[in-house]
Amino acid sequence: MARYDLAVIGAGPAGLAAALTATDEGVRVVLIDGAADAGGQFYRQTAPQLRARRPERLYHAWSTWETLRDRLSAHRESGRITFLTERHVWHVEASADGFAVHALVGPDQKTSETVTAAGLVLATGGYERVLPFPGWTLPGVLTAGGAQAMLKAGLVLPGRRVVVAGSGPLLLPVAAGLAAAGAEVAGFYDSSDPRAFGKHARALSRNVGKMMEGAGYSAQLARHRVLLRFRHSVIAAHGDDRLYAVTVAGPDGRERRIECDALAVSHGMLPHTEIAQTLGARLSPSGSVAVDAEQSTNIPNLWAAGETTGIGGAALSLVEGEIAGRSAAARLRGSGAGGRTSTITGAGSAANSRTRLRRRLTDFATAMESAYSAPADWTSRVDDETVLCRCEEVTAASVREAASELGATDLRTIKLLTRAGMGWCQGRICGPGVAGVAGCALTSAPSPFARPVPLGVLAESPRSEGTVL
C-alpha cells in the first residue's frame, strides 16, 4: 500500500493547482482522477486517436491549460508527483495516521487499490442540475455539459439542429462552441430575468474579465445569427424513438414549437460532496463543503477546493486549489499529520494576492448564482406520467402520492417509498426533480460509498480498525 504526504482527489483545475503547488513546496503528492488524462470537465481532452489539429479552438484559457499540463509533466518525470489515472474513488477512511483512499481501477472497475496519505485535498468538482419536463428522457435530450463533453472529447456534435436551454453561465460557452463546430443553434433560451443582473453591478464591475468572456460568447452567437432569449424555458420535448421538436414558453405564456434533433439543457450546477460527508466534513447552508480562509475543513488535514466548496468556475477553482495546496504543504511540513499550526494566513504578498482574488471571484460567483434562476412554475408543468427517476422508472405520480398521501416529507423517505434515487446515479440526476415535485428540500445523506462498487471488491477490501465496510 503506497503512502504519500498528500493525496489530491480530482485532476480538474482545482486539483491540479493544489497538487502542483504542494509539490512545488516539497510535499510528496499523489493525484487521483477517474479520467484517462488530467483536465477535468473544463479541460476535458480530445481522444488522442482523433489527432485533433487545433484542439485549442475548443477551450477557453488554453494557455493556462498548457502551463498546468507542462508543470504536471515535469513533476511526473522527476518523480515528485504520482498521477493515478482511471481511478474511481469509492470510499475514503480517516484515521489518526491520515487517510486511506480506495479506488476502482480502469474502465472495468472490477478491482480496487488503496493509497494512504497524511493529508487529503478534495477537488471533486460538481455536476449539472437538470429539472424534468415531459419528454426529457428522449434520446437527443442531454445536459449542456454532456454536449460540451461530446464536442471536446470526441469532436462529435449532439445533433445538426440544436436548442440550448435552461439557466446558468454554462449555456453561453456551450452554445458558442456548438455553433463554431458547425451545428445550427436553433434557439438559446434562458429562464432567468436579465434585470436581476443589475442588482449585482458592483460584483460584475470588479470582474471585467469575466464579463468580457461572456460578451465574447454572445458576439460569437450573434455572428451565427443566434438570438439570446431570456425569460423563456423549454416546457416539453417531443419525439417517438428520438427527439424531433421542443415547445418553448415565454414570459407572456405564449408557446412556440421548434424543430430540432438535439436539446442541450442545464439549470446550473451542484457540488459533489459525497466523500466529504462520509468523512464528517461540515457543509455550508447552500450544501457545499464548508472551508475556512485556507480551504481547510473542520476535519484535521482535510482540505477542499473548487466546485465542491461552491460553484464558481475554473478561475476561482484554480485560486482555491493553489491556496489549498500551499496550506496543506505548510501544515504537513511544519507539524506532521496531526497538527493544526498556522499556515499561509497573512504570509506574504503572494498569499494575500491570492486571497483578494478569491474574494473577488467568489463575489462574482455569488452574483451569478443569485441572478440566474430556474422557471418558478416548472413543477406545475410536470405531468403525472413524466418519469423523474429514469434508473428506477419512477413517475411524478408516484412521487406526488408518496408526499401527499403517504406523508413523505424528505428525500430519504421518498426514496424508501418509491425507489427514486436508488439507481446508478444515486439521485444526482433525479434528486432536484424529485425534491421539487415533492415540495421538500434537496438534501444528501452521508453514505459510505461515493459510487456503486462490486460486491467482490467489498469482500476483498482490507478492514481498518473502526471501518464500516
N, C-alpha and C positions, 0 to 999 in steps of 0.2 A: 504494500500500500504506500504509494508515493506521498511525501509530505512536503509542504511548501510554507512559506511565511504568510502568503496572501493568496486566496482564491477569488477570482472575479467571474461571476456568472453572467454571461451576456457579452457579445462582441460587437454591439452596435456602438454609436458614438459615445455614450456614457461609459460603457465597459472598456472600450479601447482607451479612452482618455484616462480612466482610473488605472488600468493595467500598465500603460506606458509611463505615466507619471510616477507610480510606485516603483517601477523597475528603474527609472532614472535615478531614484533616491537610494538604490542599492538593495531593494527588497526582492526576494525570490518569489516570482509570481507564476501562477497557473491561470490561464484564461480559458474558459469553458463556454462552448456555444453549440447549438443544435445544427447549425448550417455547415456546409462544406467549406465556407470561407468567411472571413470577417466582413463586417459592414452593417449587419442588422438589416432592418427593413429600409432604412433611409438610404444606405449604400449597398443595397442588395446587388450582388454581382451577376453579370450576364454569364450564362453557362459557357465555359471555355471552348467547348466543341463548336459553338456557333461562330467563333472567331470574329466578334464584332470589331469593325474597323474604327468606329468613332463612338465608343461607349460613353464618353464624357457628355454627349448630347442628351443623354437620358437623366442626368443628375444635376442637382444644384450644388454649388460649392465643391466642384470636383477637385480643385487644388487642395482643399482641406483633406479630402479623402486620400489624395496622393501622399500627403505628408504623413498621415496616420499609417497608411499602408507601408511606406518606406521605413518608418520608425519601428513598426512591428517586425518587419522582415529583418532589420538589423539586429534587434534584440533576440529574435529566434535563432539567427545564425550564430550569434555569440554565446547562446545557451543561457542567457539571462532571463528569458521568459519561455514558458512552455505553453503552447496553444493546442488545446484538445478540441478538434472539430467533430461534428456529428455525434456530440454527447448530449443526451436529452435528460436533464436533471429531473429526477422524480422524487427525491427526498434529501433533506439535509438534517443532520443531527448536530446538536450543540453539546459540548462538554467543557470541563474545566481546562482542557488542553486546546480547545478551539472547535473546529467544525469538520465534520465528515460529509463530503458531498458524494451522493450516489447518482450515477448517470447511466442510462441505457445507451448502448453503443451501436453506432451505424444506422443505416436505413432500416434494417430488420428489427432493431430494438429488442432482441431476444436475449441478450446478455447485459450484465451490468458491471461497472467498475467503480472504484471508490478512490477519491483523493482526499487528503486531510490538509488543513492549514490552520495557522494560529488566528488568522483574521479572514473576514469574508466581505466582499462588496457585491451587493445585489444590483444588477443593471438589467433587469428582466423585461423592461420596456412596457408596452401597453398593447391593447387590442381594440378593434373597432366596435363601436356600438351601432347596431342596426335595429331600427324599430320596425315591427312587422306591419304588413298591409296585405290585402288579398292578392295572391299571385306572387308573393315574394320568394317562394320556393321554386319557381320555374327555372329550368335551365336557361341561362342567359342573364339571370339576375345575380350579381355578385357585388361584393363590397368594393368601395373605391380603392382601398389598399390592395385588394386582390387583383383588380385591373392593373394597378401600377406594378405589382409583382410580376404579373404575366409579361408585361412590356419590358421590364428591366431584366428579368432572369431568362425569359425565353424569346424575347423580341417578337412576341405574339400579341395581336390585338384581340380583345374580348369579343369584338364584332365589327362590322363595317359601319353601322349606323348606331351610335351610342348616345344614350341620355345619361347625364351626370346629375345626381340629385342628392338631397339631404341637407346637412348643415355642417359647418366647420371649415377651418382653413385648409384641410387636406383636399377639398374638392377642386380648388383652383389649379394646383400643380398637376393633379391627375387629368383634368380636362385639357390643360395646355399640352401635357405630354402625349395624350391620345391624338389630339389634333395634329401635333407636329409629326407624329408617326404615320399619319395618313388616314386615320379614322374620321368619319364625318360625325362631329358632335352635334346631334340633332336638338340638343337643348341643355341648358345649365340652369338648374332650379334649386335655389337655397331658401329654406323656410324662414330664415332669420329676417329681421327688420333692420335695414341699413341705418335707420335713425338711432339704433341702440349704440352704434359705434361712437356717436357724438358725445355720449356720456363719459367716454374714456379718452378724451382728447389729450390729456397730459401724458398718459402712458404711451399713447400712439406717437406723440410728437417726440418723445425721448427714444424712440426706436425707429428712426428714419430708415435704416437699412432694411428692416422687416417690412415696412410699408412700401418701400421701393421694390422689394421682392414680389409682393402681391400685385403691385402695379404692373410689373413686368409680365406676370402671368396673364393679367387682364388684357394687356396690349397684344400678347400672342393670340389670345382667343379672338380679339377684335379683328386681327388680320385674317383669321379664318371665318369671319362673319358670324361669330357666336355671341349672342346677346346674353348678358348675365341678368337673370330674373330672380329677384328676391321676393319673399313672402309668397312663394309658390312651393308646392310639395306634390310628390307622386302619391296618389291615393289608391292606385290599383295597377297591377301588371296583368297583361292578357296573353294567352297562348294555350296551346294544347300540349305538344311534346317539347315545345320551347317558346321563348318569348317572341312576340311579334308586334306588341304595342304597349304603351303605358297611358294612363289617364292622369292628368295633372290638374290640380285645383289652385286658383289664385286667391288673392285677398278678398275679392268680391264674391267668392263662392262659385264663380263660373268654372266649368270644367272643359278641358280640351284633350283630345286623343292624339297621341304622337306615335307614328310607326317607328319601330327600332328593332334591332336584333340583339341589343345588349343594354343593360341598365347597371351603371356603377353607382351604388348608393351607400351613404355613410352618415351617421349623426354624431360625429365626434369620436373620442377615444376614451378608454377606461384603463387604469393602471393594473398591471399584473402584480398581485400581492400574495399569491398562494404561499410561496416559500417563506416570505417574511412573517405571515400569520402563523405558520407552523412553528417558527422559532420563537413566537411570542412577541414579535415587534408590534409596537403600538401604531394604530392607524390614525390619520387626521380625520376631522369631521367630514371631509369630502371623500374619504375612502382610500386615499393614497397612503403610502408609508410615511410616517412622521419622522422627520430628521431635524437635527439642530444645525447651527451655523457651519459645522464641519462635516455635514452629511452623515453624522452618527445617529444610529437608532438608540432606543432605550436598552438594547442588548449589548453587553460588552463586546467590543471588537467586531461589531456588525455595522457596516455602512450601507447606504442605498443611494443611488444616483439615477438621474434620467427620468423617463416617463413613469416609473414605478413610484416616484415621490410626487407625481403630479404632471399632467400632460402639458408640455411646454415647448416641444420642438427640438430639433437637432442642436441648434446653437446653445440652448440652455443645458441640454444633456451633456455636451462637451465640457462646459464650465463646471457643472456639478460633478462630473466624473473626475476632472482634474483636482478639484477640491477634495473629493473623497480619497483619491489616490495619495495625495500629499498628506492628508490627515492620517490615513492608515499607515503610511511609511513612518511618519514621525512617532506614532504611538507604538508600533510594533518594534521599532529600533530602540526606542527610549525606555520602554517599560515591560517588554515581554508580552506574553499572551494574555495576561490577566489584568494589566494596569489600565488606568484611565487618566494618565497625566496630560498636561497641556500639550497641544499640538500646534496647529497653524494659526489659531485666532490671534490677529494682531501682529503676525510675524512677517514683517517686511512689506515693501510696496507691491510686490508681485501678488502676494496673497490678498492684500487689500483691494487691488485692482480686480482680481477675480471675484471677490465678494461684492464689489459695487456692480460689476457686470451681471452677476447672478441676480441681484436685486432688480436691476432694470429689466432684464429679460423675464423675470418672474412677474413683474407688474404687467408686462405686455401679455403674458400667457393668461393672467387673471382677467385682463380686459377681454381677450378673445373668448375665454370660457363664458364670460357674462354676456357678451354681445351675440354670440351665435346661439341659436335656440331651435329646439325641435317644434313641430306644429303643436299648438296647445290642445287641439281636439283629436289627436291621432288615434287615441283608443276608441273613440266612437265610430271610427271608420273601419275598425277590425271586426268583421262579421264572425259569427259563431263557428263557421266552417273553416276559418283560417287556421292553418297549422302554426302553432307558436314554437313548439319543440319538435324539430324535424327528426332528431335522433330517435325519439320515442313516439313520434306521431301524435302528440298531444295537441288538441284543438283549443281554440279560445273558449268554446262552450264548456269544456272540462275544467278549465282554469276558473272561469266565472262561477261554475257550480261549486267548486271547492271553496271559493271565497264567500259566496253569498248564502249557500245552503249548508255547507259543512263547517263553516266557521273558521276557515284558514285565514290567518292574519299576517303570515310571514312566508318567505320563500321556502324555508325548510319544510314547513307543514304542507305547503302546496306540492312540493317535490315528493313527499311521502304519500300524498293522496292521489297524485296524478302521474307520477314518474317524470314530470317535466324537469329537465336538468340532470337526469341520470345517465345520459348518453356520453359519447366520446368527448364532447367539448365540456362536459360538466357544468353546463349552464352559462358558459361565456357568451355564446351567441344568443341563446333564447332568454337569458336572465332579464335583460332590460324589458323585453316584450312581455314576459310573464308577470313581472312586477308591475308594469304599467296597467295591464289589463286587470290584474287582481286588485290594484289600488293599494299595494303595500310597498315598503321601502326596498330598494335594491341593496341587499347586503350579501356578504360572503362569510361563510363559517370556516374556521380553520380545519384543514384536512391534512392527514399525514402524507398524502401523495399529491404532488404537483401535476401529475399526468397519469393516465392509465398505465399500469405496469403488469407484465405477465405473472401469473401465479408461480411459475417455475423460478423466476427471478427472486420473488419474495421468499420462496422456500430455501434458496441457496444463499440469501443475503446474510452476512455476519451480523450477529446481535451485539450491540454495545450495551453496557450497563444502563438500565433505565429506558431503553428504546421500546416503542410500542409496535414495532413492525410485526 
